């Protein structure tokens, strides 16, 4: 199991849970239902990326190390790119 990927995955999931709770309890009264739906979609993407990193850390021993690095990089880029895109 890759310790670094496990940490990134767990951190990503922790952030997703925090953002989801903030959206459900903190934003609900202040934004439109459409904006809340967009927030929820972003949080789901964050969750899926974190879950993907954890699964890659656990079961990623079959592919070549290069393939694992590429997948990890794409998951991390997606994690950081989607929130930036949703803000603009």
C-alpha positions as CSV (number, residue, x, y, z in Angstrom):
1,X,0.0,0.0,0.0
2,X,1.3,3.4,-1.0
3,X,1.4,5.6,2.2
4,X,1.6,8.9,0.3
5,X,-1.5,8.1,-1.8
6,X,-3.3,6.8,1.2
7,X,-2.7,10.2,3.0
8,X,-3.8,12.2,-0.1
9,X,-6.9,10.0,-0.5
10,X,-7.9,10.2,3.2
11,X,-7.3,14.0,3.2
12,X,-9.4,14.4,0.1
13,X,-12.2,12.4,1.6
14,X,-12.0,14.4,4.8
15,X,-12.2,17.7,2.9
16,X,-15.2,16.3,0.9
17,X,-17.1,15.5,4.1
18,X,-16.3,18.9,5.6
19,X,-17.4,20.7,2.4
20,X,-20.5,18.6,2.2
21,X,-21.5,19.4,5.7
22,X,-20.8,23.1,5.1
23,X,-23.0,23.1,2.0
24,X,-25.8,21.3,3.8
25,X,-25.8,23.3,6.9
26,X,-24.0,26.6,6.1
27,X,-24.9,27.4,2.6
28,X,-28.4,26.1,2.3
29,X,-30.1,29.3,3.6
30,X,-27.8,31.6,1.6
31,X,-27.7,30.3,-2.0
32,X,-30.1,29.3,-4.6
33,X,-31.1,25.6,-5.0
34,X,-29.2,25.6,-8.4
35,X,-26.0,26.9,-6.7
36,X,-26.4,24.3,-3.9
37,X,-26.7,21.6,-6.5
38,X,-23.5,22.7,-8.2
39,X,-21.8,22.7,-4.7
40,X,-23.1,19.1,-4.2
41,X,-21.7,18.0,-7.6
42,X,-18.3,19.5,-6.7
43,X,-18.3,17.8,-3.4
44,X,-19.2,14.4,-5.0
45,X,-16.3,14.9,-7.5
46,X,-14.0,15.6,-4.6
47,X,-15.2,12.4,-2.9
48,X,-14.7,10.3,-6.0
49,X,-11.2,11.5,-6.5
50,X,-10.3,10.7,-2.8
51,X,-11.9,7.3,-3.1
52,X,-10.0,6.7,-6.3
53,X,-6.7,7.6,-4.6
54,X,-7.4,5.2,-1.8
55,X,-8.3,2.4,-4.1
56,X,-5.2,3.0,-6.2
57,X,-3.1,3.0,-3.0
58,X,-4.7,-0.3,-2.0
59,X,-5.0,-2.2,-5.2
60,X,-2.5,-0.4,-7.5
61,X,0.2,-3.0,-7.3
62,X,-0.7,-4.7,-10.6
63,X,0.0,-1.9,-13.1
64,X,3.4,-0.5,-13.8
65,X,4.8,2.2,-11.4
66,X,4.6,4.7,-14.3
67,X,0.9,3.9,-14.8
68,X,0.2,4.4,-11.1
69,X,2.1,7.7,-11.1
70,X,0.0,8.9,-14.1
71,X,-3.2,7.9,-12.5
72,X,-2.3,9.5,-9.2
73,X,-1.3,12.7,-10.9
74,X,-4.6,12.8,-12.8
75,X,-6.6,12.2,-9.7
76,X,-4.7,15.1,-7.9
77,X,-5.0,17.4,-10.9
78,X,-8.8,16.7,-11.0
79,X,-9.1,17.4,-7.3
80,X,-7.5,20.8,-7.6
81,X,-8.9,21.7,-11.1
82,X,-12.6,21.2,-10.5
83,X,-12.9,23.6,-7.5
84,X,-11.0,26.3,-9.4
85,X,-13.2,25.9,-12.5
86,X,-16.4,26.1,-10.4
87,X,-15.3,29.4,-8.8
88,X,-14.7,31.2,-12.1
